[in-house]
Amino acid sequence: MPDRGHAVISRLCCGINYAREIKLTQIIIFPYRAMSSLHDLKRIMVSENGALQRIEAYAFANLTKLEEITITKSKNLVSMDRDTFWGLPKLRYLTISNTGLTVLPDFSNVQSAAFEFLFDLEDNMHIEVIRSNAFAGLTSGTITELRLTKNGITEVERNAFNGTKIEKLFLMGNQQLKHIDNHAFLGAEGPLVLDISRTAISSLPENMLRRLKLLIATSVYSLRWLPNLEIFAELTQANLTYPSHCCAFKNFKKNKSEKNHLCNDSTIRNQEPYFFEEHCKDVIE
């Protein structure tokens, strides 16, 4: 029969190990400080627990060697208490997928110091809003990949990415996503790569476009108009829905190149490769 989980977790957590897999149990609640005695733990996987409904506060707390947490395939998991994640300085990989969560968990006290961080939030169909400061406190390092793919996201609020450094942001597959606040990236560094494919977005947040190097927006039929192309100061590649958009970028890059007479110098590519890439080469596809 389903239970609160204390006995099950206790049995799974005896002994000294670097990894724990909590899979195919009948626990209803993942209890308070469930892992507190496992000081050497590096990896935790919570998977295919069909009865699991809630993860309590400090379930993953003060595990100073923990590098990876995966919570997946638990469709009845609807709640994670505030402070579920606390004091995880070495955490580098966090996956939350295929759950019944309705709101994004609180990450403000993760406080990872990992140089690079990967966060995968996927197939959580009841998460609709990315709220302000959603990822503040997750890590002081760079989020190399922030994968918010194939959820139920409809809106990204102002300051949603405040306090983060993001290299690649993936929002693809959120088919009801219509609005990214123009100030969603206020207080954030990046992203350099943005993928909004298969969404319902009709406009782009202009204040973050200057830093973009790669924009992917395939099957975004609602995105009929692009901002002034001058805004895309660093863009080197764009994969877009409408052929006219791609042509506009190509013509813009070509015209920009023609304005600089140095681009006519046949040796410029070898002698000044950075200048050539920035001012002369048409690399928009």
Buried (B, 14 or more C-beta within 10 A) or exposed (E): EBEBBBEBBEEBBEEEEEEBEBEEBEBBBBBBBBBBEBEEBBBBBBBBBEBBBBBBBBBBBBBEBBBBBBBBBBBEBBBBBEBBBBBBBBBBBBBBBBBBBBBBBBBBBBBBEBEEBBBBBBBBBEBBBBEBBBBBBBBBBBBBBBBBBBBBBBBBBBBBBBBBBBBBBBBBBBBEBBBBBBBBBBBBBBBBBBBBBBBBBEBBBEBBBEBBBBBBBEEBEEBEEBEEBEBBEEBBBBBBBBEEBBEBBBEBBEEBBEEBEEBEEEEBBEEBEEBBEBBBBEEBE
